[in-house]
Amino acid sequence: MQYIPTLLKCPEQDTLHTSEYGLNSMSTENISHMLKCVALGDGAVGKTSCIKRYTEGSFSERYIATIGTTFALKTLDVDLPTGSRITTRVVLWDLAGQPTYNELRRRYMAGSSMAIIVYDVTRPQTFLDVGEWFTRFRTVCPNAVVAVVANKIDRPDRLVPIEAGEMVRDWLDILHYQTSAKTGENIDQLFNDLVIRAIEKKQSAATIDSRPTGTQPPKPFKLGV
């Protein structure tokens, strides 16, 4: 898998920017969907580590702050609840968490199908900041699939309880996962579930868009009415 730094170069349009970053040179034969995912959250919560664990199966204890943005690619076969299997390519954008990059992040969020908002279970402030990250993302991408990620659950010095994450899940009506980028626990499930949800949402939107102009969805059937 490729993990590519893009530094401070900022996109001008709400796209995946495939031509700008050379992704058009990669074969898209048999690719049913191209999805964009952004990783958000405070600095040093493990955004880069989660992406690298998913795309490369690797982990490093050494912390290097993300400067600007980086992205990685993942191509996978997805089994949908309908029983069909499709090939999907995901472009995962790793966005720096420092306040310096607020405008850069906003522009890279545009066009996202999904997002992960990561917090560090050993640092309560990163959990308290989840709501702000969610609001920023929803302002740009109101219909994308979102998961809040409690990372570093392998650490013995955990301070944010599981129940706190579940409360945020219910409050914001989004997905929530307990993960460890170090051990790989729940990382694949996190991203695979996001991909399936994003594909289902795209297919549902396509079905609605394909209806003839002026048609309305059928009303619910009520017994005895």
DRENPA-3360 file (N, C-alpha, C; in nm, 2 decimals, always signed):
BEGIN
1 = MQYIPTLL = +0.08/-0.12/+0.00/+0.00/+0.00/+0.00/+0.09/+0.13/+0.00 ~ +0.04/+0.23/-0.05/+0.11/+0.36/-0.06/+0.07/+0.45/+0.05 ~ +0.17/+0.52/+0.11/+0.15/+0.62/+0.21/+0.23/+0.74/+0.17 ~ +0.16/+0.85/+0.12/+0.23/+0.95/+0.05/+0.21/+1.09/+0.12 ~ +0.32/+1.16/+0.15/+0.30/+1.29/+0.21/+0.26/+1.39/+0.10 ~ +0.17/+1.48/+0.14/+0.13/+1.59/+0.04/+0.17/+1.73/+0.10 ~ +0.22/+1.73/+0.22/+0.26/+1.85/+0.29/+0.15/+1.96/+0.29 ~ +0.18/+2.08/+0.24/+0.08/+2.18/+0.26/+0.00/+2.22/+0.13;
9 = KCPEQDTL = +0.01/+2.14/+0.03/-0.06/+2.16/-0.09/-0.21/+2.15/-0.07 ~ -0.28/+2.25/-0.11/-0.42/+2.25/-0.08/-0.51/+2.24/-0.20 ~ -0.61/+2.15/-0.20/-0.70/+2.13/-0.32/-0.79/+2.25/-0.34 ~ -0.82/+2.27/-0.46/-0.91/+2.39/-0.50/-1.05/+2.34/-0.52 ~ -1.08/+2.21/-0.54/-1.21/+2.17/-0.57/-1.25/+2.05/-0.48 ~ -1.38/+2.02/-0.46/-1.43/+1.92/-0.38/-1.43/+1.79/-0.45 ~ -1.31/+1.73/-0.47/-1.29/+1.60/-0.54/-1.20/+1.52/-0.47 ~ -1.17/+1.40/-0.52/-1.07/+1.31/-0.47/-0.93/+1.35/-0.52;
17 = HTSEYGLN = -0.93/+1.44/-0.61/-0.80/+1.49/-0.66/-0.71/+1.38/-0.72 ~ -0.77/+1.29/-0.79/-0.69/+1.17/-0.84/-0.59/+1.21/-0.94 ~ -0.62/+1.30/-1.03/-0.52/+1.34/-1.13/-0.40/+1.42/-1.06 ~ -0.44/+1.51/-0.96/-0.34/+1.59/-0.90/-0.23/+1.51/-0.83 ~ -0.27/+1.40/-0.77/-0.17/+1.32/-0.70/-0.13/+1.19/-0.76 ~ -0.16/+1.18/-0.89/-0.11/+1.07/-0.97/-0.19/+0.94/-0.96 ~ -0.31/+0.95/-0.90/-0.39/+0.83/-0.88/-0.44/+0.78/-1.01 ~ -0.45/+0.86/-1.11/-0.50/+0.82/-1.24/-0.41/+0.72/-1.31;
25 = SMSTENIS = -0.28/+0.72/-1.27/-0.19/+0.62/-1.33/-0.21/+0.48/-1.28 ~ -0.29/+0.47/-1.17/-0.32/+0.34/-1.12/-0.45/+0.28/-1.19 ~ -0.44/+0.15/-1.21/-0.56/+0.09/-1.28/-0.68/+0.10/-1.19 ~ -0.79/+0.14/-1.25/-0.92/+0.14/-1.19/-1.01/+0.03/-1.24 ~ -0.96/-0.06/-1.32/-1.04/-0.17/-1.38/-1.10/-0.25/-1.27 ~ -1.23/-0.28/-1.29/-1.31/-0.36/-1.19/-1.33/-0.29/-1.06 ~ -1.29/-0.16/-1.05/-1.32/-0.08/-0.92/-1.47/-0.03/-0.93 ~ -1.55/-0.07/-0.84/-1.69/-0.03/-0.84/-1.71/+0.10/-0.78;
33 = HMLKCVAL = -1.63/+0.13/-0.67/-1.65/+0.26/-0.60/-1.51/+0.31/-0.56 ~ -1.50/+0.45/-0.57/-1.39/+0.52/-0.51/-1.44/+0.60/-0.39 ~ -1.39/+0.58/-0.27/-1.44/+0.65/-0.16/-1.33/+0.73/-0.09 ~ -1.36/+0.84/-0.03/-1.27/+0.93/+0.03/-1.30/+0.93/+0.18 ~ -1.20/+0.90/+0.26/-1.21/+0.90/+0.41/-1.11/+1.00/+0.47 ~ -1.15/+1.08/+0.57/-1.06/+1.17/+0.63/-1.04/+1.12/+0.78 ~ -0.92/+1.14/+0.83/-0.90/+1.11/+0.97/-0.88/+1.24/+1.05 ~ -0.96/+1.26/+1.15/-0.96/+1.38/+1.23/-0.94/+1.36/+1.38;
41 = GDGAVGKT = -0.90/+1.46/+1.45/-0.88/+1.45/+1.59/-0.75/+1.52/+1.63 ~ -0.74/+1.54/+1.76/-0.62/+1.62/+1.81/-0.49/+1.55/+1.77 ~ -0.38/+1.62/+1.79/-0.25/+1.57/+1.76/-0.21/+1.45/+1.85 ~ -0.14/+1.36/+1.80/-0.09/+1.24/+1.87/-0.19/+1.15/+1.93 ~ -0.31/+1.14/+1.87/-0.41/+1.05/+1.92/-0.40/+0.91/+1.85 ~ -0.32/+0.91/+1.74/-0.30/+0.78/+1.66/-0.37/+0.77/+1.53 ~ -0.40/+0.89/+1.47/-0.47/+0.89/+1.34/-0.38/+0.82/+1.23 ~ -0.25/+0.86/+1.23/-0.16/+0.80/+1.13/-0.14/+0.65/+1.16;
49 = SCIKRYTE = -0.13/+0.62/+1.28/-0.11/+0.47/+1.32/-0.23/+0.39/+1.28 ~ -0.35/+0.44/+1.30/-0.47/+0.36/+1.26/-0.47/+0.34/+1.11 ~ -0.44/+0.44/+1.03/-0.44/+0.43/+0.89/-0.33/+0.33/+0.84 ~ -0.21/+0.34/+0.90/-0.10/+0.25/+0.86/-0.13/+0.11/+0.90 ~ -0.19/+0.09/+1.01/-0.23/-0.05/+1.06/-0.33/-0.11/+0.96 ~ -0.42/-0.03/+0.91/-0.52/-0.08/+0.82/-0.47/-0.10/+0.68 ~ -0.38/-0.01/+0.63/-0.34/-0.02/+0.49/-0.21/-0.10/+0.48 ~ -0.12/-0.10/+0.58/+0.01/-0.17/+0.57/+0.02/-0.28/+0.67;
57 = GSFSERYI = -0.07/-0.29/+0.77/-0.05/-0.39/+0.87/+0.07/-0.37/+0.96 ~ +0.11/-0.24/+0.98/+0.23/-0.21/+1.05/+0.20/-0.11/+1.16 ~ +0.29/-0.10/+1.26/+0.28/+0.00/+1.37/+0.42/+0.04/+1.41 ~ +0.44/+0.17/+1.45/+0.56/+0.22/+1.50/+0.54/+0.29/+1.63 ~ +0.62/+0.27/+1.73/+0.61/+0.34/+1.86/+0.66/+0.48/+1.84 ~ +0.74/+0.51/+1.74/+0.79/+0.64/+1.72/+0.69/+0.74/+1.67 ~ +0.67/+0.85/+1.74/+0.57/+0.95/+1.70/+0.64/+1.06/+1.62 ~ +0.58/+1.08/+1.50/+0.62/+1.19/+1.41/+0.49/+1.26/+1.37;
65 = ATIGTTFA = +0.49/+1.39/+1.41/+0.37/+1.47/+1.38/+0.35/+1.48/+1.23 ~ +0.22/+1.47/+1.19/+0.18/+1.49/+1.05/+0.19/+1.64/+1.02 ~ +0.27/+1.67/+0.91/+0.28/+1.80/+0.86/+0.19/+1.82/+0.75 ~ +0.08/+1.90/+0.77/-0.01/+1.92/+0.66/-0.10/+1.80/+0.64 ~ -0.08/+1.72/+0.54/-0.16/+1.60/+0.51/-0.08/+1.49/+0.45 ~ -0.12/+1.37/+0.47/-0.07/+1.26/+0.39/-0.19/+1.17/+0.35 ~ -0.17/+1.08/+0.25/-0.28/+1.00/+0.22/-0.23/+0.86/+0.19 ~ -0.32/+0.76/+0.21/-0.29/+0.62/+0.18/-0.40/+0.56/+0.10;
73 = LKTLDVDL = -0.37/+0.45/+0.03/-0.47/+0.38/-0.06/-0.50/+0.24/-0.01 ~ -0.62/+0.20/-0.02/-0.66/+0.06/+0.01/-0.76/+0.01/-0.09 ~ -0.73/-0.10/-0.15/-0.83/-0.16/-0.24/-0.87/-0.29/-0.18 ~ -1.00/-0.31/-0.17/-1.06/-0.43/-0.10/-1.19/-0.48/-0.16 ~ -1.21/-0.60/-0.15/-1.34/-0.66/-0.19/-1.44/-0.66/-0.07 ~ -1.55/-0.60/-0.10/-1.65/-0.58/+0.01/-1.77/-0.67/-0.01 ~ -1.81/-0.74/+0.09/-1.93/-0.82/+0.09/-2.04/-0.74/+0.15 ~ -2.14/-0.71/+0.06/-2.25/-0.62/+0.11/-2.36/-0.71/+0.17;
81 = PTGSRITT = -2.45/-0.66/+0.26/-2.56/-0.73/+0.32/-2.65/-0.79/+0.21 ~ -2.65/-0.74/+0.09/-2.74/-0.79/-0.01/-2.69/-0.92/-0.07 ~ -2.56/-0.96/-0.03/-2.50/-1.08/-0.08/-2.41/-1.06/-0.20 ~ -2.40/-0.94/-0.25/-2.31/-0.91/-0.36/-2.17/-0.87/-0.31 ~ -2.07/-0.89/-0.39/-1.93/-0.86/-0.36/-1.88/-0.76/-0.46 ~ -1.83/-0.65/-0.42/-1.78/-0.55/-0.51/-1.64/-0.50/-0.46 ~ -1.56/-0.46/-0.56/-1.42/-0.41/-0.53/-1.43/-0.26/-0.52 ~ -1.37/-0.21/-0.41/-1.37/-0.07/-0.37/-1.23/-0.02/-0.35;
89 = RVVLWDLA = -1.20/+0.10/-0.39/-1.07/+0.17/-0.35/-1.10/+0.28/-0.26 ~ -1.03/+0.28/-0.15/-1.05/+0.39/-0.05/-0.92/+0.48/-0.05 ~ -0.94/+0.61/-0.05/-0.83/+0.70/-0.03/-0.85/+0.76/+0.11 ~ -0.75/+0.73/+0.19/-0.76/+0.78/+0.33/-0.67/+0.89/+0.35 ~ -0.73/+1.01/+0.39/-0.65/+1.13/+0.41/-0.63/+1.15/+0.56 ~ -0.50/+1.16/+0.59/-0.45/+1.18/+0.73/-0.43/+1.33/+0.75 ~ -0.51/+1.40/+0.82/-0.51/+1.54/+0.84/-0.44/+1.58/+0.97 ~ -0.35/+1.67/+0.97/-0.28/+1.72/+1.09/-0.38/+1.77/+1.19;
97 = GQPTYNEL = -0.36/+1.74/+1.32/-0.45/+1.78/+1.42/-0.43/+1.92/+1.48 ~ -0.31/+1.98/+1.45/-0.28/+2.11/+1.52/-0.37/+2.22/+1.47 ~ -0.40/+2.32/+1.55/-0.49/+2.43/+1.51/-0.43/+2.51/+1.39 ~ -0.30/+2.51/+1.37/-0.24/+2.58/+1.26/-0.30/+2.54/+1.12 ~ -0.35/+2.42/+1.12/-0.40/+2.37/+0.99/-0.55/+2.37/+0.97 ~ -0.62/+2.45/+1.04/-0.77/+2.45/+1.04/-0.82/+2.47/+0.90 ~ -0.77/+2.57/+0.83/-0.82/+2.60/+0.69/-0.79/+2.48/+0.60 ~ -0.67/+2.43/+0.61/-0.62/+2.32/+0.53/-0.71/+2.20/+0.55;
105 = RRRYMAGS = -0.75/+2.17/+0.67/-0.83/+2.06/+0.70/-0.97/+2.07/+0.64 ~ -1.02/+2.19/+0.65/-1.16/+2.22/+0.60/-1.17/+2.19/+0.45 ~ -1.07/+2.23/+0.38/-1.07/+2.21/+0.24/-1.05/+2.06/+0.20 ~ -0.97/+1.99/+0.28/-0.95/+1.85/+0.25/-1.07/+1.76/+0.29 ~ -1.15/+1.81/+0.38/-1.27/+1.74/+0.42/-1.37/+1.73/+0.31 ~ -1.37/+1.83/+0.22/-1.47/+1.84/+0.12/-1.47/+1.72/+0.03 ~ -1.60/+1.67/+0.00/-1.61/+1.55/-0.09/-1.59/+1.42/-0.02 ~ -1.58/+1.42/+0.11/-1.56/+1.29/+0.19/-1.68/+1.21/+0.20;
113 = SMAIIVYD = -1.67/+1.08/+0.18/-1.78/+0.98/+0.20/-1.79/+0.94/+0.34 ~ -1.67/+0.95/+0.42/-1.67/+0.90/+0.55/-1.55/+0.97/+0.63 ~ -1.56/+0.96/+0.76/-1.46/+1.02/+0.85/-1.45/+0.94/+0.97 ~ -1.32/+0.94/+1.03/-1.30/+0.89/+1.16/-1.25/+1.00/+1.25 ~ -1.31/+1.01/+1.37/-1.27/+1.11/+1.46/-1.20/+1.04/+1.58 ~ -1.07/+1.05/+1.59/-1.00/+0.97/+1.69/-0.97/+1.04/+1.81 ~ -0.98/+0.97/+1.93/-0.93/+1.03/+2.05/-0.85/+0.93/+2.13 ~ -0.76/+0.97/+2.22/-0.67/+0.89/+2.29/-0.73/+0.87/+2.43;
121 = VTRPQTFL = -0.76/+0.74/+2.46/-0.83/+0.70/+2.59/-0.74/+0.74/+2.71 ~ -0.61/+0.77/+2.69/-0.53/+0.81/+2.81/-0.53/+0.96/+2.83 ~ -0.59/+1.04/+2.74/-0.59/+1.19/+2.74/-0.73/+1.24/+2.73 ~ -0.80/+1.26/+2.84/-0.94/+1.30/+2.84/-0.97/+1.43/+2.76 ~ -0.88/+1.52/+2.75/-0.91/+1.64/+2.67/-0.93/+1.60/+2.52 ~ -0.86/+1.50/+2.47/-0.88/+1.46/+2.33/-1.02/+1.41/+2.31 ~ -1.08/+1.35/+2.41/-1.22/+1.30/+2.41/-1.32/+1.42/+2.41 ~ -1.29/+1.52/+2.50/-1.37/+1.63/+2.51/-1.38/+1.72/+2.38;
129 = DVGEWFTR = -1.27/+1.71/+2.30/-1.27/+1.78/+2.18/-1.34/+1.71/+2.06 ~ -1.39/+1.59/+2.08/-1.46/+1.52/+1.97/-1.58/+1.59/+1.92 ~ -1.66/+1.66/+2.01/-1.78/+1.73/+1.96/-1.74/+1.84/+1.87 ~ -1.63/+1.91/+1.89/-1.59/+2.02/+1.81/-1.54/+1.97/+1.67 ~ -1.47/+1.86/+1.67/-1.43/+1.80/+1.54/-1.55/+1.75/+1.46 ~ -1.65/+1.69/+1.53/-1.77/+1.65/+1.46/-1.84/+1.77/+1.40 ~ -1.85/+1.87/+1.47/-1.92/+1.99/+1.42/-1.85/+2.05/+1.30 ~ -1.72/+2.06/+1.30/-1.64/+2.11/+1.19/-1.67/+2.02/+1.07;
137 = FRTVCPNA = -1.66/+1.89/+1.09/-1.68/+1.80/+0.97/-1.82/+1.81/+0.92 ~ -1.92/+1.80/+1.00/-2.06/+1.80/+0.96/-2.09/+1.93/+0.88 ~ -2.03/+2.04/+0.91/-2.05/+2.17/+0.84/-2.01/+2.15/+0.70 ~ -1.91/+2.07/+0.67/-1.86/+2.06/+0.53/-1.92/+1.94/+0.46 ~ -1.94/+1.83/+0.54/-2.00/+1.70/+0.48/-2.11/+1.66/+0.57 ~ -2.23/+1.71/+0.54/-2.35/+1.68/+0.63/-2.40/+1.54/+0.62 ~ -2.37/+1.47/+0.50/-2.43/+1.34/+0.48/-2.33/+1.22/+0.49 ~ -2.20/+1.25/+0.52/-2.10/+1.14/+0.53/-2.12/+1.05/+0.65;
145 = VVAVVANK = -2.06/+0.93/+0.64/-2.07/+0.84/+0.75/-1.95/+0.87/+0.84 ~ -1.98/+0.87/+0.97/-1.88/+0.91/+1.07/-1.87/+0.81/+1.18 ~ -1.74/+0.78/+1.22/-1.72/+0.70/+1.34/-1.63/+0.77/+1.44 ~ -1.66/+0.76/+1.56/-1.57/+0.81/+1.67/-1.49/+0.69/+1.72 ~ -1.36/+0.71/+1.73/-1.27/+0.60/+1.75/-1.19/+0.62/+1.88 ~ -1.21/+0.54/+1.98/-1.14/+0.54/+2.11/-1.01/+0.46/+2.09 ~ -0.90/+0.52/+2.07/-0.77/+0.45/+2.03/-0.68/+0.44/+2.16 ~ -0.59/+0.35/+2.14/-0.49/+0.31/+2.25/-0.55/+0.24/+2.36;
153 = IDRPDRLV = -0.65/+0.15/+2.33/-0.71/+0.07/+2.44/-0.62/-0.03/+2.50 ~ -0.50/-0.05/+2.44/-0.40/-0.15/+2.49/-0.33/-0.09/+2.61 ~ -0.34/+0.04/+2.63/-0.26/+0.11/+2.74/-0.32/+0.08/+2.87 ~ -0.24/+0.06/+2.98/-0.29/+0.03/+3.11/-0.34/+0.16/+3.18 ~ -0.30/+0.27/+3.13/-0.33/+0.40/+3.20/-0.45/+0.47/+3.14 ~ -0.55/+0.39/+3.10/-0.67/+0.45/+3.04/-0.74/+0.54/+3.14 ~ -0.79/+0.65/+3.09/-0.87/+0.75/+3.17/-1.01/+0.77/+3.12 ~ -1.03/+0.75/+2.99/-1.17/+0.77/+2.94/-1.24/+0.63/+2.93;
161 = PIEAGEMV = -1.35/+0.62/+3.01/-1.42/+0.49/+3.01/-1.49/+0.46/+2.88 ~ -1.52/+0.33/+2.86/-1.60/+0.29/+2.74/-1.73/+0.36/+2.74 ~ -1.79/+0.37/+2.85/-1.93/+0.43/+2.86/-1.93/+0.58/+2.81 ~ -1.82/+0.65/+2.82/-1.81/+0.78/+2.77/-1.83/+0.79/+2.62 ~ -1.75/+0.69/+2.55/-1.76/+0.69/+2.41/-1.90/+0.64/+2.36 ~ -1.96/+0.55/+2.43/-2.10/+0.51/+2.40/-2.20/+0.62/+2.41 ~ -2.18/+0.71/+2.51/-2.26/+0.82/+2.53/-2.26/+0.92/+2.41 ~ -2.13/+0.94/+2.36/-2.11/+1.03/+2.24/-2.18/+0.96/+2.12;
169 = RDWLDILH = -2.16/+0.83/+2.11/-2.22/+0.76/+2.00/-2.37/+0.78/+1.99 ~ -2.44/+0.77/+2.11/-2.58/+0.78/+2.11/-2.62/+0.93/+2.09 ~ -2.55/+1.02/+2.15/-2.58/+1.16/+2.14/-2.57/+1.21/+2.00 ~ -2.46/+1.17/+1.92/-2.44/+1.22/+1.79/-2.50/+1.13/+1.68 ~ -2.54/+1.01/+1.72/-2.60/+0.91/+1.63/-2.50/+0.87/+1.52 ~ -2.38/+0.83/+1.57/-2.28/+0.79/+1.48/-2.22/+0.66/+1.53 ~ -2.12/+0.60/+1.46/-2.06/+0.48/+1.49/-1.95/+0.50/+1.60 ~ -1.92/+0.40/+1.68/-1.82/+0.41/+1.78/-1.74/+0.28/+1.79;
177 = YQTSAKTG = -1.61/+0.29/+1.79/-1.52/+0.18/+1.80/-1.41/+0.19/+1.90 ~ -1.38/+0.09/+1.97/-1.27/+0.08/+2.07/-1.15/+0.01/+1.99 ~ -1.04/+0.08/+1.97/-0.93/+0.03/+1.89/-0.80/+0.04/+1.95 ~ -0.71/-0.04/+1.90/-0.56/-0.03/+1.93/-0.49/-0.04/+1.80 ~ -0.43/+0.07/+1.76/-0.35/+0.06/+1.64/-0.22/-0.02/+1.66 ~ -0.18/-0.03/+1.79/-0.06/-0.11/+1.82/-0.09/-0.26/+1.80 ~ -0.20/-0.31/+1.85/-0.23/-0.45/+1.84/-0.31/-0.49/+1.72 ~ -0.37/-0.38/+1.66/-0.46/-0.40/+1.55/-0.61/-0.43/+1.59;
185 = ENIDQLFN = -0.64/-0.43/+1.71/-0.77/-0.47/+1.76/-0.88/-0.37/+1.70 ~ -0.97/-0.43/+1.63/-1.09/-0.36/+1.58/-1.06/-0.27/+1.47 ~ -0.94/-0.26/+1.42/-0.90/-0.16/+1.31/-0.97/-0.20/+1.18 ~ -0.96/-0.33/+1.14/-1.02/-0.37/+1.02/-1.17/-0.36/+1.02 ~ -1.23/-0.39/+1.14/-1.37/-0.39/+1.15/-1.42/-0.24/+1.14 ~ -1.35/-0.15/+1.20/-1.38/-0.01/+1.19/-1.39/+0.04/+1.05 ~ -1.28/+0.02/+0.97/-1.28/+0.07/+0.83/-1.37/-0.01/+0.74 ~ -1.38/-0.14/+0.76/-1.47/-0.22/+0.67/-1.61/-0.18/+0.69;
193 = DLVIRAIE = -1.65/-0.16/+0.82/-1.79/-0.12/+0.85/-1.82/+0.02/+0.79 ~ -1.72/+0.11/+0.80/-1.74/+0.24/+0.74/-1.76/+0.23/+0.59 ~ -1.68/+0.15/+0.52/-1.69/+0.13/+0.38/-1.82/+0.08/+0.34 ~ -1.87/-0.02/+0.41/-2.00/-0.08/+0.37/-2.11/+0.03/+0.39 ~ -2.11/+0.10/+0.50/-2.21/+0.21/+0.53/-2.21/+0.31/+0.42 ~ -2.08/+0.35/+0.38/-2.07/+0.46/+0.27/-2.12/+0.41/+0.14 ~ -2.09/+0.28/+0.10/-2.14/+0.23/-0.02/-2.30/+0.22/-0.02 ~ -2.35/+0.17/+0.09/-2.50/+0.16/+0.10/-2.56/+0.30/+0.08;
201 = KKQSAATI = -2.50/+0.40/+0.14/-2.55/+0.54/+0.13/-2.55/+0.59/-0.01 ~ -2.44/+0.56/-0.08/-2.42/+0.60/-0.22/-2.52/+0.53/-0.31 ~ -2.54/+0.40/-0.28/-2.64/+0.33/-0.36/-2.78/+0.38/-0.34 ~ -2.81/+0.41/-0.21/-2.94/+0.46/-0.18/-2.97/+0.60/-0.25 ~ -2.87/+0.68/-0.24/-2.88/+0.81/-0.31/-2.90/+0.80/-0.46 ~ -2.83/+0.70/-0.52/-2.84/+0.68/-0.66/-2.98/+0.63/-0.70 ~ -3.04/+0.55/-0.61/-3.17/+0.50/-0.64/-3.27/+0.61/-0.63 ~ -3.26/+0.70/-0.54/-3.35/+0.82/-0.53/-3.33/+0.91/-0.65;
209 = DSRPTGTQ = -3.21/+0.93/-0.69/-3.18/+1.02/-0.80/-3.23/+0.97/-0.93 ~ -3.25/+0.83/-0.94/-3.29/+0.77/-1.07/-3.44/+0.77/-1.08 ~ -3.52/+0.81/-0.98/-3.66/+0.82/-0.99/-3.70/+0.92/-1.09 ~ -3.81/+0.90/-1.17/-3.86/+1.00/-1.26/-3.90/+1.13/-1.19 ~ -3.88/+1.24/-1.25/-3.91/+1.37/-1.19/-4.06/+1.37/-1.14 ~ -4.08/+1.42/-1.02/-4.21/+1.43/-0.97/-4.27/+1.31/-0.90 ~ -4.19/+1.20/-0.90/-4.24/+1.08/-0.83/-4.20/+1.09/-0.68 ~ -4.28/+1.03/-0.60/-4.26/+1.03/-0.46/-4.24/+0.88/-0.41;
217 = PPKPFKLG = -4.16/+0.86/-0.30/-4.15/+0.73/-0.25/-4.28/+0.68/-0.20 ~ -4.30/+0.55/-0.20/-4.43/+0.49/-0.16/-4.45/+0.52/-0.01 ~ -4.58/+0.55/+0.03/-4.61/+0.57/+0.17/-4.62/+0.44/+0.24 ~ -4.58/+0.44/+0.37/-4.58/+0.31/+0.45/-4.72/+0.25/+0.45 ~ -4.73/+0.12/+0.44/-4.85/+0.05/+0.44/-4.89/+0.02/+0.58 ~ -5.02/+0.06/+0.62/-5.07/+0.03/+0.75/-5.19/-0.06/+0.75 ~ -5.18/-0.17/+0.83/-5.28/-0.27/+0.83/-5.41/-0.20/+0.88 ~ -5.52/-0.23/+0.80/-5.65/-0.18/+0.84/-5.69/-0.04/+0.80;
225 = V = -5.60/+0.03/+0.72/-5.62/+0.16/+0.68/-5.67/+0.16/+0.53;
% end
